[in-house]
Amino acid sequence: MNWITKIIKAGEKIKTAIHKRASKEDIAKSDWTSCCKGPILKKDLENNLWVCPDCNKHHRIKPKQRFDILFGKNNYEIFKTPVPNDDPLDWTDSKSYKDRLKSARKKTGLDCGMLVACGNINNIKVTAVASDFDFLGASMASAEGEAFLYGIQHAIENRTPFICVSAGGGMRMMESLISLSQMTRTTIAINELKSNNLPYLVLITDPTAGGITASYAMLGDIHIAEPGSLIAFAGKRVIQGTVKEELPENFQTSEYVQKTGFVDLIVERKDLVEKIGTLLSILLKKHKSENIEEKDSLIENPIQETKEAS
């Protein structure tokens, strides 16, 4: 091999390297990610709570990162929740459901797409759930339903407020009606929480859509959203094709949804702890006052015993 051949081969390798598109795995392992101005160090994003310092984009983060922000780094307890049998319908499309679950668990290190934790916000003990979008798009299935119900039960038994950090594309088609039934189960559980006079706050994050929006993500006492989050039921293109009209540019963003009344507050990530702590203090005082009024009413209006028939 002469020197000309070596130069040509070296040039081909350089050309291939330049044009080779980085895989998702390569990007995930890299120290860099991208945002409005191109590459940005992940460490710089992490130091800013995964919010871009230039465009204020709130990047998607993992459940444990959520809990680190809400409760303080590693200052919380994560619970192991029940996991039903995999693939109850023996589902297979281009890939079996069991294989999809196996891949998702390997990728995230989680048994299902929802984590339950307990910690303190401004000295108030709180139970919380958060979803991982990397686990099959944080779609809702029986295992996630069990996790949600476990969190509600823990909140009731320990008399704590309950916070749901919502994310996900909706119900998981691989479990069909079993998945859809989680909408009913979570709704019943939330009603039970409220009947115990315990606050239920929802932090809506990007993206929250489909059956998740149509159930537990819209049943809170107060709905908080991060800036720029996608909040929807059906997709924008589906709606646009149905109504045959141009939709606003910011359609289905948290800012747009707030104007229609589905979101109460838009709060930046750096302000979440302070805002949630204040809201919980107010709600707990309100619920305590309601409990006292209810007891006073029972004392003032005792149940009249029915007269026995003569």
Contacts in CASP RR format, 6 or more apart in sequence:
PFRMAT RR
TARGET T0000
AUTHOR 0000-0000-0000
METHOD contacts of the structure
MODEL  1
MNWITKIIKAGEKIKTAIHKRASKEDIAKSDWTSCCKGPILKKDLENNLW
VCPDCNKHHRIKPKQRFDILFGKNNYEIFKTPVPNDDPLDWTDSKSYKDR
LKSARKKTGLDCGMLVACGNINNIKVTAVASDFDFLGASMASAEGEAFLY
GIQHAIENRTPFICVSAGGGMRMMESLISLSQMTRTTIAINELKSNNLPY
LVLITDPTAGGITASYAMLGDIHIAEPGSLIAFAGKRVIQGTVKEELPEN
FQTSEYVQKTGFVDLIVERKDLVEKIGTLLSILLKKHKSENIEEKDSLIE
NPIQETKEAS
22 30 0 8 1.000
27 33 0 8 1.000
30 42 0 8 1.000
31 41 0 8 1.000
31 42 0 8 1.000
31 43 0 8 1.000
32 39 0 8 1.000
32 40 0 8 1.000
32 41 0 8 1.000
32 42 0 8 1.000
33 39 0 8 1.000
33 40 0 8 1.000
33 42 0 8 1.000
33 45 0 8 1.000
33 59 0 8 1.000
34 40 0 8 1.000
35 45 0 8 1.000
35 52 0 8 1.000
35 54 0 8 1.000
35 55 0 8 1.000
35 57 0 8 1.000
35 59 0 8 1.000
36 52 0 8 1.000
36 54 0 8 1.000
36 55 0 8 1.000
36 57 0 8 1.000
37 54 0 8 1.000
37 55 0 8 1.000
40 52 0 8 1.000
44 53 0 8 1.000
45 51 0 8 1.000
45 52 0 8 1.000
45 59 0 8 1.000
49 69 0 8 1.000
49 269 0 8 1.000
49 270 0 8 1.000
50 58 0 8 1.000
50 59 0 8 1.000
50 60 0 8 1.000
50 61 0 8 1.000
50 65 0 8 1.000
50 269 0 8 1.000
51 57 0 8 1.000
51 58 0 8 1.000
51 59 0 8 1.000
51 268 0 8 1.000
51 269 0 8 1.000
51 270 0 8 1.000
52 59 0 8 1.000
56 227 0 8 1.000
56 268 0 8 1.000
57 228 0 8 1.000
58 205 0 8 1.000
58 206 0 8 1.000
58 226 0 8 1.000
58 227 0 8 1.000
58 228 0 8 1.000
58 229 0 8 1.000
58 268 0 8 1.000
58 269 0 8 1.000
60 133 0 8 1.000
60 167 0 8 1.000
60 205 0 8 1.000
60 206 0 8 1.000
62 108 0 8 1.000
62 132 0 8 1.000
62 134 0 8 1.000
63 110 0 8 1.000
63 114 0 8 1.000
63 115 0 8 1.000
63 117 0 8 1.000
63 130 0 8 1.000
63 131 0 8 1.000
63 132 0 8 1.000
63 165 0 8 1.000
64 78 0 8 1.000
64 115 0 8 1.000
66 128 0 8 1.000
66 130 0 8 1.000
66 165 0 8 1.000
67 76 0 8 1.000
67 78 0 8 1.000
67 115 0 8 1.000
67 117 0 8 1.000
67 119 0 8 1.000
67 128 0 8 1.000
67 130 0 8 1.000
68 74 0 8 1.000
69 269 0 8 1.000
69 272 0 8 1.000
69 273 0 8 1.000
70 76 0 8 1.000
70 119 0 8 1.000
70 121 0 8 1.000
70 126 0 8 1.000
70 128 0 8 1.000
70 163 0 8 1.000
70 272 0 8 1.000
70 273 0 8 1.000
70 276 0 8 1.000
71 117 0 8 1.000
71 119 0 8 1.000
71 120 0 8 1.000
71 121 0 8 1.000
71 126 0 8 1.000
71 128 0 8 1.000
75 119 0 8 1.000
75 120 0 8 1.000
76 117 0 8 1.000
76 118 0 8 1.000
76 119 0 8 1.000
77 117 0 8 1.000
77 118 0 8 1.000
77 119 0 8 1.000
78 115 0 8 1.000
78 116 0 8 1.000
78 117 0 8 1.000
79 116 0 8 1.000
79 117 0 8 1.000
79 118 0 8 1.000
79 150 0 8 1.000
79 151 0 8 1.000
79 154 0 8 1.000
80 111 0 8 1.000
81 111 0 8 1.000
81 112 0 8 1.000
81 114 0 8 1.000
81 116 0 8 1.000
81 143 0 8 1.000
81 146 0 8 1.000
81 147 0 8 1.000
81 150 0 8 1.000
81 151 0 8 1.000
82 143 0 8 1.000
82 146 0 8 1.000
82 147 0 8 1.000
82 150 0 8 1.000
83 111 0 8 1.000
83 112 0 8 1.000
83 143 0 8 1.000
83 146 0 8 1.000
84 142 0 8 1.000
84 143 0 8 1.000
84 146 0 8 1.000
86 97 0 8 1.000
86 98 0 8 1.000
86 101 0 8 1.000
87 96 0 8 1.000
87 97 0 8 1.000
87 98 0 8 1.000
87 101 0 8 1.000
87 174 0 8 1.000
88 142 0 8 1.000
88 175 0 8 1.000
88 178 0 8 1.000
89 97 0 8 1.000
89 174 0 8 1.000
89 175 0 8 1.000
89 176 0 8 1.000
89 178 0 8 1.000
90 97 0 8 1.000
91 97 0 8 1.000
91 174 0 8 1.000
91 175 0 8 1.000
97 174 0 8 1.000
100 136 0 8 1.000
100 174 0 8 1.000
101 136 0 8 1.000
104 110 0 8 1.000
104 113 0 8 1.000
104 134 0 8 1.000
104 135 0 8 1.000
104 136 0 8 1.000
105 111 0 8 1.000
105 135 0 8 1.000
107 134 0 8 1.000
107 135 0 8 1.000
108 132 0 8 1.000
108 134 0 8 1.000
108 135 0 8 1.000
110 132 0 8 1.000
110 135 0 8 1.000
111 143 0 8 1.000
112 135 0 8 1.000
112 141 0 8 1.000
112 143 0 8 1.000
112 144 0 8 1.000
112 146 0 8 1.000
112 147 0 8 1.000
113 131 0 8 1.000
113 132 0 8 1.000
113 135 0 8 1.000
113 136 0 8 1.000
113 138 0 8 1.000
113 143 0 8 1.000
113 144 0 8 1.000
113 147 0 8 1.000
114 129 0 8 1.000
114 130 0 8 1.000
114 131 0 8 1.000
114 132 0 8 1.000
114 138 0 8 1.000
114 143 0 8 1.000
114 144 0 8 1.000
114 145 0 8 1.000
114 147 0 8 1.000
114 148 0 8 1.000
115 129 0 8 1.000
115 130 0 8 1.000
115 131 0 8 1.000
115 132 0 8 1.000
115 147 0 8 1.000
116 127 0 8 1.000
116 128 0 8 1.000
116 129 0 8 1.000
116 147 0 8 1.000
116 150 0 8 1.000
116 151 0 8 1.000
116 154 0 8 1.000
117 127 0 8 1.000
117 128 0 8 1.000
117 129 0 8 1.000
117 130 0 8 1.000
118 125 0 8 1.000
118 126 0 8 1.000
118 127 0 8 1.000
118 128 0 8 1.000
118 154 0 8 1.000
118 158 0 8 1.000
118 160 0 8 1.000
119 125 0 8 1.000
119 126 0 8 1.000
119 127 0 8 1.000
119 128 0 8 1.000
120 126 0 8 1.000
121 273 0 8 1.000
121 276 0 8 1.000
121 277 0 8 1.000
121 280 0 8 1.000
122 273 0 8 1.000
122 274 0 8 1.000
122 277 0 8 1.000
122 278 0 8 1.000
122 280 0 8 1.000
122 281 0 8 1.000
124 161 0 8 1.000
124 277 0 8 1.000
124 280 0 8 1.000
124 281 0 8 1.000
124 284 0 8 1.000
125 158 0 8 1.000
125 160 0 8 1.000
126 160 0 8 1.000
126 161 0 8 1.000
126 162 0 8 1.000
126 163 0 8 1.000
126 280 0 8 1.000
127 151 0 8 1.000
127 152 0 8 1.000
127 154 0 8 1.000
127 155 0 8 1.000
127 158 0 8 1.000
127 160 0 8 1.000
127 161 0 8 1.000
127 162 0 8 1.000
127 163 0 8 1.000
128 162 0 8 1.000
128 163 0 8 1.000
128 164 0 8 1.000
128 165 0 8 1.000
129 147 0 8 1.000
129 148 0 8 1.000
129 151 0 8 1.000
129 162 0 8 1.000
129 163 0 8 1.000
129 164 0 8 1.000
129 165 0 8 1.000
130 165 0 8 1.000
130 167 0 8 1.000
131 138 0 8 1.000
131 144 0 8 1.000
131 165 0 8 1.000
131 166 0 8 1.000
131 167 0 8 1.000
131 168 0 8 1.000
132 138 0 8 1.000
132 167 0 8 1.000
133 167 0 8 1.000
133 168 0 8 1.000
133 207 0 8 1.000
136 172 0 8 1.000
137 168 0 8 1.000
137 169 0 8 1.000
138 167 0 8 1.000
138 168 0 8 1.000
138 169 0 8 1.000
138 212 0 8 1.000
139 168 0 8 1.000
139 169 0 8 1.000
139 170 0 8 1.000
139 171 0 8 1.000
139 172 0 8 1.000
139 173 0 8 1.000
139 179 0 8 1.000
140 168 0 8 1.000
140 170 0 8 1.000
140 171 0 8 1.000
140 172 0 8 1.000
140 179 0 8 1.000
140 182 0 8 1.000
140 183 0 8 1.000
140 211 0 8 1.000
140 212 0 8 1.000
141 171 0 8 1.000
141 172 0 8 1.000
141 174 0 8 1.000
141 175 0 8 1.000
141 178 0 8 1.000
141 179 0 8 1.000
141 182 0 8 1.000
142 175 0 8 1.000
142 178 0 8 1.000
142 179 0 8 1.000
142 182 0 8 1.000
144 182 0 8 1.000
145 182 0 8 1.000
145 185 0 8 1.000
145 186 0 8 1.000
148 164 0 8 1.000
148 182 0 8 1.000
148 185 0 8 1.000
148 186 0 8 1.000
148 189 0 8 1.000
148 216 0 8 1.000
149 185 0 8 1.000
149 186 0 8 1.000
149 189 0 8 1.000
151 162 0 8 1.000
152 162 0 8 1.000
152 189 0 8 1.000
152 190 0 8 1.000
152 192 0 8 1.000
152 193 0 8 1.000
153 189 0 8 1.000
154 160 0 8 1.000
155 161 0 8 1.000
155 162 0 8 1.000
155 193 0 8 1.000
155 198 0 8 1.000
156 192 0 8 1.000
156 193 0 8 1.000
156 196 0 8 1.000
156 198 0 8 1.000
159 196 0 8 1.000
159 198 0 8 1.000
160 198 0 8 1.000
161 198 0 8 1.000
161 199 0 8 1.000
161 200 0 8 1.000
161 201 0 8 1.000
161 280 0 8 1.000
161 283 0 8 1.000
161 284 0 8 1.000
162 193 0 8 1.000
162 198 0 8 1.000
162 199 0 8 1.000
162 200 0 8 1.000
162 201 0 8 1.000
163 200 0 8 1.000
163 201 0 8 1.000
163 202 0 8 1.000
163 203 0 8 1.000
163 276 0 8 1.000
164 200 0 8 1.000
164 201 0 8 1.000
164 202 0 8 1.000
164 203 0 8 1.000
164 216 0 8 1.000
164 217 0 8 1.000
164 220 0 8 1.000
165 203 0 8 1.000
165 205 0 8 1.000
166 202 0 8 1.000
166 203 0 8 1.000
166 204 0 8 1.000
166 205 0 8 1.000
166 208 0 8 1.000
166 212 0 8 1.000
166 216 0 8 1.000
166 217 0 8 1.000
167 205 0 8 1.000
167 206 0 8 1.000
167 207 0 8 1.000
167 208 0 8 1.000
167 212 0 8 1.000
168 207 0 8 1.000
168 208 0 8 1.000
168 209 0 8 1.000
168 212 0 8 1.000
169 207 0 8 1.000
169 208 0 8 1.000
169 209 0 8 1.000
169 210 0 8 1.000
169 211 0 8 1.000
169 212 0 8 1.000
170 209 0 8 1.000
170 210 0 8 1.000
170 211 0 8 1.000
170 212 0 8 1.000
170 213 0 8 1.000
171 179 0 8 1.000
171 180 0 8 1.000
171 182 0 8 1.000
171 183 0 8 1.000
171 210 0 8 1.000
171 211 0 8 1.000
171 212 0 8 1.000
172 179 0 8 1.000
173 179 0 8 1.000
182 215 0 8 1.000
183 211 0 8 1.000
183 214 0 8 1.000
183 215 0 8 1.000
183 216 0 8 1.000
184 215 0 8 1.000
186 215 0 8 1.000
186 216 0 8 1.000
187 215 0 8 1.000
187 216 0 8 1.000
187 219 0 8 1.000
190 200 0 8 1.000
190 216 0 8 1.000
190 219 0 8 1.000
190 220 0 8 1.000
193 200 0 8 1.000
194 200 0 8 1.000
194 221 0 8 1.000
197 287 0 8 1.000
197 290 0 8 1.000
197 291 0 8 1.000
198 287 0 8 1.000
199 221 0 8 1.000
199 279 0 8 1.000
199 280 0 8 1.000
199 283 0 8 1.000
199 284 0 8 1.000
199 287 0 8 1.000
200 219 0 8 1.000
200 220 0 8 1.000
200 221 0 8 1.000
201 220 0 8 1.000
201 221 0 8 1.000
201 222 0 8 1.000
201 224 0 8 1.000
201 276 0 8 1.000
201 279 0 8 1.000
201 280 0 8 1.000
201 283 0 8 1.000
202 216 0 8 1.000
202 217 0 8 1.000
202 218 0 8 1.000
202 219 0 8 1.000
202 220 0 8 1.000
202 222 0 8 1.000
202 223 0 8 1.000
202 224 0 8 1.000
203 224 0 8 1.000
203 225 0 8 1.000
203 226 0 8 1.000
203 272 0 8 1.000
203 276 0 8 1.000
204 217 0 8 1.000
204 223 0 8 1.000
204 224 0 8 1.000
204 225 0 8 1.000
204 226 0 8 1.000
204 229 0 8 1.000
204 231 0 8 1.000
204 254 0 8 1.000
204 263 0 8 1.000
205 225 0 8 1.000
205 226 0 8 1.000
205 229 0 8 1.000
206 226 0 8 1.000
206 228 0 8 1.000
206 229 0 8 1.000
206 230 0 8 1.000
207 229 0 8 1.000
207 230 0 8 1.000
207 231 0 8 1.000
207 232 0 8 1.000
208 217 0 8 1.000
208 229 0 8 1.000
208 230 0 8 1.000
208 231 0 8 1.000
208 232 0 8 1.000
209 230 0 8 1.000
209 231 0 8 1.000
209 232 0 8 1.000
209 233 0 8 1.000
209 235 0 8 1.000
210 232 0 8 1.000
210 233 0 8 1.000
210 234 0 8 1.000
211 233 0 8 1.000
213 231 0 8 1.000
213 232 0 8 1.000
213 233 0 8 1.000
214 233 0 8 1.000
217 223 0 8 1.000
218 262 0 8 1.000
221 283 0 8 1.000
222 264 0 8 1.000
222 265 0 8 1.000
222 279 0 8 1.000
222 283 0 8 1.000
223 262 0 8 1.000
223 263 0 8 1.000
223 264 0 8 1.000
223 265 0 8 1.000
224 263 0 8 1.000
224 264 0 8 1.000
224 265 0 8 1.000
224 266 0 8 1.000
224 267 0 8 1.000
224 272 0 8 1.000
224 275 0 8 1.000
224 276 0 8 1.000
225 231 0 8 1.000
225 254 0 8 1.000
225 257 0 8 1.000
225 258 0 8 1.000
225 263 0 8 1.000
225 265 0 8 1.000
225 266 0 8 1.000
225 267 0 8 1.000
226 254 0 8 1.000
226 266 0 8 1.000
226 267 0 8 1.000
226 268 0 8 1.000
226 269 0 8 1.000
227 254 0 8 1.000
227 255 0 8 1.000
227 266 0 8 1.000
227 268 0 8 1.000
228 253 0 8 1.000
228 254 0 8 1.000
228 255 0 8 1.000
229 253 0 8 1.000
229 254 0 8 1.000
230 252 0 8 1.000
230 253 0 8 1.000
231 252 0 8 1.000
231 253 0 8 1.000
231 254 0 8 1.000
231 257 0 8 1.000
231 262 0 8 1.000
231 263 0 8 1.000
232 252 0 8 1.000
235 252 0 8 1.000
236 247 0 8 1.000
236 251 0 8 1.000
236 252 0 8 1.000
239 247 0 8 1.000
240 246 0 8 1.000
240 247 0 8 1.000
248 256 0 8 1.000
250 256 0 8 1.000
254 263 0 8 1.000
254 266 0 8 1.000
255 266 0 8 1.000
257 263 0 8 1.000
258 264 0 8 1.000
258 265 0 8 1.000
258 266 0 8 1.000
265 275 0 8 1.000
267 275 0 8 1.000
END
